[in-house]
Amino acid sequence: MYSSKSNYIQQNSLIGDTMIDNLWLIPLGFVAGVLGSMIGLGGGIIVVPVLTFLGFSPTAAASNSLFAALSNAIASTISYSRQKRIEYSLGLKLGLLTIPGTILGAVISTDAAPDIFKILFGFVLIASAAYIFLRKKIETKEKTLSKQMMVFAIGASFFAGIISSFFGIGGGIIFVPLMVVGMGMAMKKAAPTSQMILLFASLSGVISHSILGHPDFTQAGFLAIGSFLGGLVGARLSLDIKERYLKIIVSVVILIAAAKLFFDSMYDDSTLFGF
């Protein structure tokens, strides 16, 4: 009886230590949530590099990050809905189209090699930085949707789903330019609508990764808490903040992260071949 009680106390102590050790994930999720909500890309572009640098496997980093992306998308969608900045019909259609891609992305990520993941994610970050810096310049006048553009949007949605689930990020890097350049939507509505699409992509990704046993639910939960709060704050700040300095800072941070990922992948390769 004493041994059983001792084991119970020891297990609770270990759980408590684990909870405390993971508290830093809340502020990480918050920062990622604020930035992700404001720029419409989701917070994965911040969360995944940080987790990767700290030694998380690609699968763990991506699956944990998706919980933050889902939480951030929920908070942002609620806030943007109140601001009446979401195109619901388009968001629903594109969101549902991402689901098959997210399932495939989760399956592919199971055997992702760390060095390959770092290289590919580095290119995703570079594309993200280019989008952030050029987002105001790509806004165009409203267009009439052609059949060709709708077919392209279907393919882009599937591809965005794969990227979202494989890397643990939102599909905003594809959807925002698609809606602005291809469909002529104003930027002030494209980013909010992208967050609604992310709801479907991240939820499907979370379910798929969970079935495959990828995420650490304690870590994912802390990230989700911070990201939800950050999403509420980011949506509010997006009405007032001047983007000039924000986009410079975020772009520089992302490019530094991309360079670090490339460097780490080269080091992993050299170690692998004994150099």
C-alpha positions in Angstrom: 0.0 0.0 0.0 2.8 2.3 0.9 4.6 1.5 -2.3 1.5 2.2 -4.3 1.0 5.6 -2.6 4.7 6.4 -3.2 4.4 5.7 -6.9 1.3 7.8 -7.1 3.1 10.8 -5.5 6.1 10.3 -7.7 4.0 10.2 -10.9 2.1 13.4 -9.9 5.5 15.0 -9.2 6.8 14.1 -12.6 3.6 15.4 -14.2 4.0 18.7 -12.3 7.6 19.0 -13.3 6.7 18.4 -17.0 4.0 21.1 -16.8 6.4 23.6 -15.4 9.1 22.7 -17.9 6.7 23.4 -20.7 5.3 26.7 -19.5 7.6 28.6 -21.9 5.5 27.4 -24.8 2.7 29.7 -23.7 4.6 33.0 -24.5 6.0 31.4 -27.6 2.5 30.6 -28.8 1.3 34.1 -27.9 4.0 35.8 -29.9 3.4 33.5 -32.9 -0.3 34.0 -32.5 -0.1 37.8 -32.6 2.1 37.9 -35.7 0.3 35.0 -37.4 -3.1 36.7 -37.0 -1.8 40.1 -38.2 -0.1 38.9 -41.4 -2.5 36.1 -42.2 0.1 33.3 -42.4 -0.6 31.5 -39.1 1.9 31.3 -36.3 3.7 28.2 -37.6 6.4 30.3 -39.3 7.5 31.3 -35.8 6.7 28.1 -33.8 8.2 25.5 -36.1 11.7 27.1 -36.5 12.0 27.6 -32.7 11.0 24.0 -31.9 13.3 22.7 -34.6 16.3 24.7 -33.3 15.6 23.2 -29.8 15.9 19.7 -31.1 12.3 18.7 -31.8 11.9 16.2 -34.6 10.2 17.5 -37.7 7.1 15.4 -37.0 6.8 16.6 -33.4 7.4 20.3 -34.3 4.8 20.2 -37.1 2.1 18.4 -35.2 2.5 20.5 -32.0 2.5 23.7 -34.1 -0.8 22.7 -35.8 -2.5 22.9 -32.4 -1.3 26.5 -32.1 -2.4 27.2 -35.7 -5.9 25.8 -34.9 -6.2 27.8 -31.7 -4.9 31.0 -33.4 -7.4 30.5 -36.4 -10.3 30.1 -34.0 -9.5 33.3 -32.1 -8.7 35.3 -35.2 -11.8 34.1 -37.0 -14.0 35.2 -34.1 -12.4 38.6 -34.0 -12.4 39.2 -37.7 -16.0 38.0 -37.9 -17.0 40.7 -35.5 -15.1 43.2 -37.7 -17.0 41.8 -40.8 -13.8 41.3 -42.7 -14.3 37.6 -43.8 -15.7 36.3 -47.1 -17.5 33.3 -45.7 -18.5 31.6 -48.9 -15.0 31.6 -50.4 -13.4 30.7 -47.0 -15.7 27.7 -46.6 -15.1 26.4 -50.1 -11.3 26.8 -50.0 -11.2 25.5 -46.5 -13.0 22.2 -47.4 -10.7 21.8 -50.4 -7.6 21.7 -48.1 -8.7 18.7 -46.1 -7.5 15.9 -48.5 -4.1 17.6 -48.7 -3.8 17.9 -44.9 -4.3 14.2 -44.5 -1.7 13.4 -47.1 0.7 15.9 -45.5 0.4 14.3 -42.1 1.1 10.8 -43.5 4.2 12.1 -45.4 5.6 13.9 -42.4 5.8 10.6 -40.5 9.1 9.7 -42.1 10.5 13.2 -42.8 14.3 13.3 -42.6 15.4 16.3 -40.3 17.9 17.7 -42.8 15.5 17.6 -45.7 12.8 19.1 -43.6 15.1 22.0 -42.6 16.0 22.7 -46.2 12.4 22.7 -47.4 11.2 24.7 -44.5 13.9 27.2 -45.2 12.5 27.8 -48.6 9.0 28.2 -47.2 10.4 30.8 -44.8 12.0 32.7 -47.6 8.8 32.7 -49.6 6.9 33.9 -46.4 9.4 36.8 -46.0 8.9 37.8 -49.6 5.2 37.8 -49.2 5.3 39.8 -46.0 7.5 42.4 -47.6 5.6 42.7 -50.8 2.1 42.2 -49.6 1.0 45.8 -50.1 2.4 45.8 -53.7 0.5 42.8 -54.9 -3.0 44.2 -54.2 -4.9 44.6 -57.4 -8.3 45.7 -58.5 -11.3 43.4 -58.2 -11.5 40.7 -60.8 -14.2 38.5 -62.1 -13.4 34.9 -61.3 -12.8 32.7 -64.4 -13.3 29.0 -64.6 -9.5 28.6 -65.1 -8.9 30.5 -61.8 -11.3 28.3 -59.9 -9.6 25.2 -61.2 -6.3 26.7 -60.2 -7.8 27.5 -56.8 -8.8 23.9 -56.3 -5.3 22.7 -57.0 -3.7 25.4 -54.9 -6.0 24.5 -52.0 -5.0 20.8 -52.1 -1.3 21.8 -52.2 -1.8 24.3 -49.4 -3.3 21.5 -47.3 -0.2 19.4 -47.8 2.1 22.3 -46.8 0.0 23.1 -43.8 0.0 19.6 -42.4 3.6 18.7 -43.4 5.2 21.8 -42.0 2.7 22.6 -39.2 2.0 26.1 -40.7 -1.0 27.8 -42.2 -1.8 27.8 -45.8 -1.8 31.6 -45.8 1.4 31.8 -47.8 -0.6 30.4 -50.7 -4.1 31.6 -50.0 -3.5 35.3 -49.4 -1.6 35.9 -52.7 -4.2 33.7 -54.5 -7.1 35.8 -53.2 -5.4 39.1 -53.7 -3.6 38.6 -57.1 -5.8 35.9 -58.6 -9.2 37.0 -57.3 -8.8 40.7 -56.8 -9.7 40.6 -53.1 -8.6 43.5 -50.9 -5.8 42.7 -48.5 -7.9 43.7 -45.5 -10.3 40.9 -46.3 -7.8 38.3 -47.7 -5.8 37.9 -44.4 -9.0 37.4 -42.3 -10.5 35.0 -44.8 -7.2 33.1 -44.8 -7.6 32.6 -41.1 -11.1 31.0 -41.7 -9.6 28.7 -44.2 -6.9 27.8 -41.7 -9.6 26.6 -39.4 -10.4 23.7 -41.7 -6.8 23.0 -42.7 -5.4 23.0 -39.1 -8.4 21.1 -37.6 -8.0 18.3 -40.3 -4.2 18.3 -39.7 -4.6 18.1 -35.9 -7.0 15.1 -36.3 -4.7 13.4 -38.8 -1.5 13.9 -36.8 -3.3 12.8 -33.6 -4.5 9.5 -35.1 -1.0 8.9 -36.2 0.3 9.6 -32.7 2.6 12.5 -33.6 1.9 15.3 -31.1 2.8 15.7 -27.5 -0.6 16.9 -26.2 0.9 18.7 -23.1 3.2 20.8 -25.3 0.6 21.3 -27.9 -1.9 22.5 -25.3 0.4 25.1 -23.9 1.1 26.4 -27.4 -2.6 26.5 -28.2 -3.3 28.6 -25.1 -0.7 31.2 -26.0 -1.7 31.2 -29.6 -5.4 31.7 -28.8 -4.7 34.8 -26.7 -2.2 36.0 -29.4 -4.8 35.6 -32.1 -7.3 37.9 -30.2 -4.6 40.5 -29.7 -3.3 40.3 -33.2 -6.7 40.7 -34.9 -7.3 43.8 -32.8 -3.8 45.3 -33.5 -4.2 44.8 -37.2 -6.7 47.7 -37.3 -4.3 50.2 -35.9 -0.7 49.2 -36.3 1.6 50.6 -39.0 2.9 47.6 -41.0 6.2 49.2 -42.2 8.3 48.4 -39.2 6.5 45.2 -38.4 7.1 43.7 -41.8 10.8 44.6 -41.7 11.3 43.1 -38.3 9.3 39.9 -39.1 11.0 39.5 -42.5 14.5 39.8 -41.0 13.7 37.3 -38.2 12.3 34.8 -40.7 15.3 35.2 -43.1 17.7 34.6 -40.1 15.7 31.5 -39.2 15.9 30.3 -42.8 19.7 30.8 -42.9 20.0 28.9 -39.6 18.0 26.0 -41.0 20.1 25.9 -44.1 23.3 25.9 -42.0 22.0 23.2 -39.7 21.0 21.0 -42.6 24.5 21.4 -44.1 26.1 20.5 -40.8 23.8 17.4 -40.5 24.8 16.3 -43.9 28.6 16.7 -43.2 28.2 14.8 -40.0 26.3 12.1 -41.8 29.2 11.6 -44.3 31.9 11.9 -41.7 33.2 15.4 -42.6 
